[in-house]
């Protein structure tokens, strides 16, 4: 399949998509992104992702060089050009070509790309490795993923799939997904230091119709004492966390409440695909 990328006003073959070395995303990591899925050509939760992308841009002081309708049409064209059952769509915007290597340019660089991917099986859990860290600006989906990328070797060595962030006795999130714990059939998800995911939003709306749900600070002790733990994200939907460090949850299996939420979410998602 030939790959195409939208870059600054035009859709071009991926091999021709280049940016100048003065780009502020390259020089200073100054930029934002968002990621979502398309199933059989239909974008999932696209308006939620556009909302978050616009909010990130506003908080970073970056102007999107396209209207919302134009950006949506660009996304739909990228999806059309990549006919896949499951396609990941990523929007990236940087501070543009900086004259002094520090100050954002008047014109941001905007990139939209699509790549096929596969979900992790829902009946297989994930293992996390705890890391003391808190996202610097949790309300913005920035390009800064230094901490988890630096930890990749340790993650692999420990046999984990990803990290669990905690700081000052509070749990926040994983590197690319949100955290939920279940205790006595009550569902709790952190609000301190977490980037609120779009999948998180929809899972909360579903869960509140069936369970007691609390959005609040979550202590590390509450995490270790949980009956079940799961994580949510655009590339995961809902995946059970069966182990963190040496602590095993739900006997290493997908818990019954996590499984119920997985089924409910799949039904909910059908309304958007």
Buried (B, 14 or more C-beta within 10 A) or exposed (E): EEBBBBBBEEBEEEEEBEBEEBBBBBBBBBBBBBBBBBBEBEBBBBEBBBBBBBBBBEBBEBBBBBEEEEBBEBBBBBBEBBEBEEBBBBBBBBBBBBEEEEEBBEEBBBBBBBEEEEEEEBEEBBBBBBBEBBBEEBEBBBBBEEBBEEBEEEBEEBEBBBBBBBBEEBBBBBBBBBBBBBBEEEBBBBBBBBBBBBBBBBBBEBBEEEBEBEBEBBBBEBBBEBBBBBBBBBBBBBBBBBBBEEBEBBEEBBBEBBBBBBEBBEEBBEEBE
